Amino acid sequence: MDDAPSAWLGVEPPVEGASRPRGRVRAHDPAGQAAIDRAKADGSWTILDSVEALIVPDDLAAAFDTVPGSREQYESFTPGQRKQVLRWLVDAKRPATREKRITEAVRLAAEGVPANNR
């Protein structure tokens, strides 16, 4: 099993009088704060910030430059579709996997198809 940290999308805000929902972390809970501190230390706390901001990484931008029309098609996708593509790239554990995914994402974008469209 992979022991890589999972990505965080944020923290549930405290709700007065509410019990802690299963599987959710609350910042005011000592165990929750410890989990947050670990996530900040290992980078998983902010790993999706660029995805949420729809920032195209340099390696993907360079690949778009090699296939005419791919960037324009990618930019025509909905924000949600672009986030799926970017998240797919961020989730790659090995550089070789990321390179394959970039190649696939650019090829499909040129065809007007979002990669990793689930």
C-alpha positions as CSV (number, residue, x, y, z in Angstrom):
1,M,0.0,0.0,0.0
2,D,1.2,3.5,-0.8
3,D,2.1,5.6,2.2
4,A,2.1,8.9,0.2
5,P,0.1,11.6,1.9
6,S,-3.4,12.3,0.5
7,A,-4.3,15.8,-0.6
8,W,-6.4,18.2,1.5
9,L,-9.2,20.3,0.2
10,G,-9.7,22.3,3.4
11,V,-10.9,21.9,6.9
12,E,-14.5,21.8,8.2
13,P,-15.1,24.8,10.3
14,P,-16.2,24.3,14.0
15,V,-19.9,24.1,14.6
16,E,-21.1,24.9,18.1
17,G,-22.7,21.9,19.7
18,A,-22.2,19.6,16.7
19,S,-20.6,16.2,17.1
20,R,-17.6,15.4,15.0
21,P,-18.7,13.9,11.7
22,R,-16.9,10.6,10.9
23,G,-13.9,11.0,8.7
24,R,-13.7,14.8,9.0
25,V,-11.0,16.8,10.7
26,R,-11.7,19.8,12.8
27,A,-9.0,22.3,13.5
28,H,-10.1,22.8,17.2
29,D,-9.7,19.1,17.9
30,P,-6.2,18.3,19.1
31,A,-6.0,15.2,16.9
32,G,-7.4,17.2,14.0
33,Q,-4.8,19.9,14.6
34,A,-2.0,17.3,14.7
35,A,-3.3,15.9,11.3
36,I,-3.3,19.4,9.9
37,D,0.3,20.1,11.2
38,R,1.5,16.8,9.5
39,A,-0.2,17.8,6.3
40,K,1.4,21.2,6.3
41,A,4.8,19.6,7.0
42,D,4.6,17.0,4.2
43,G,3.1,19.4,1.6
44,S,-0.2,17.7,1.2
45,W,-2.0,20.7,2.8
46,T,-1.2,22.9,-0.2
47,I,-0.7,20.4,-3.1
48,L,-4.0,21.2,-4.7
49,D,-3.8,25.0,-4.4
50,S,-2.6,25.3,-8.0
51,V,-5.3,23.0,-9.2
52,E,-8.0,25.0,-7.5
53,A,-6.6,28.1,-9.0
54,L,-6.5,26.5,-12.5
55,I,-2.8,27.2,-12.9
56,V,-1.3,25.4,-15.9
57,P,2.1,23.9,-14.8
58,D,5.1,24.8,-17.0
59,D,5.5,21.2,-18.3
60,L,1.9,21.1,-19.5
61,A,2.2,24.6,-21.0
62,A,5.3,23.5,-22.9
63,A,3.5,20.4,-24.2
64,F,0.6,22.5,-25.4
65,D,3.1,24.6,-27.4
66,T,4.0,21.5,-29.4
67,V,0.5,20.6,-30.5
68,P,-1.4,23.2,-32.4
69,G,-4.8,24.0,-31.1
70,S,-4.4,21.9,-27.9
71,R,-4.2,24.9,-25.6
72,E,-7.2,26.6,-27.1
73,Q,-9.3,23.4,-26.8
74,Y,-8.1,22.9,-23.2
75,E,-9.1,26.5,-22.3
76,S,-12.5,25.9,-23.8
77,F,-13.2,23.1,-21.2
78,T,-15.2,23.9,-18.2
79,P,-13.3,24.8,-15.0
80,G,-14.3,21.5,-13.5
81,Q,-12.9,19.6,-16.5
82,R,-9.7,21.5,-16.4
83,K,-9.4,20.8,-12.6
84,Q,-9.8,17.1,-13.4
85,V,-6.9,17.2,-15.8
86,L,-4.7,19.2,-13.5
87,R,-5.5,16.9,-10.5
88,W,-4.7,13.9,-12.7
89,L,-1.3,15.3,-13.3
90,V,-0.7,16.3,-9.6
91,D,-1.7,12.8,-8.5
92,A,1.0,11.1,-10.6
93,K,3.5,9.6,-8.2
94,R,6.4,9.1,-10.7
95,P,7.8,11.6,-13.2
96,A,7.4,9.0,-16.0
97,T,3.7,8.7,-15.1
98,R,3.3,12.5,-15.2
99,E,5.0,12.7,-18.6
100,K,2.6,10.0,-20.0
101,R,-0.4,11.8,-18.6
102,I,0.8,15.2,-20.0
103,T,1.2,13.6,-23.5
104,E,-2.3,12.0,-23.2
105,A,-3.9,15.2,-21.9
106,V,-2.4,17.3,-24.8
107,R,-3.4,14.7,-27.4
108,L,-6.9,14.5,-26.1
109,A,-7.2,18.3,-25.7
110,A,-6.3,18.7,-29.4
111,E,-9.3,16.5,-30.1
112,G,-11.5,18.5,-27.8
113,V,-11.7,15.8,-25.2
114,P,-10.8,16.4,-21.6
115,A,-8.3,13.8,-20.2
116,N,-9.4,11.8,-17.2
117,N,-13.0,12.9,-17.8
118,R,-14.9,10.7,-15.3
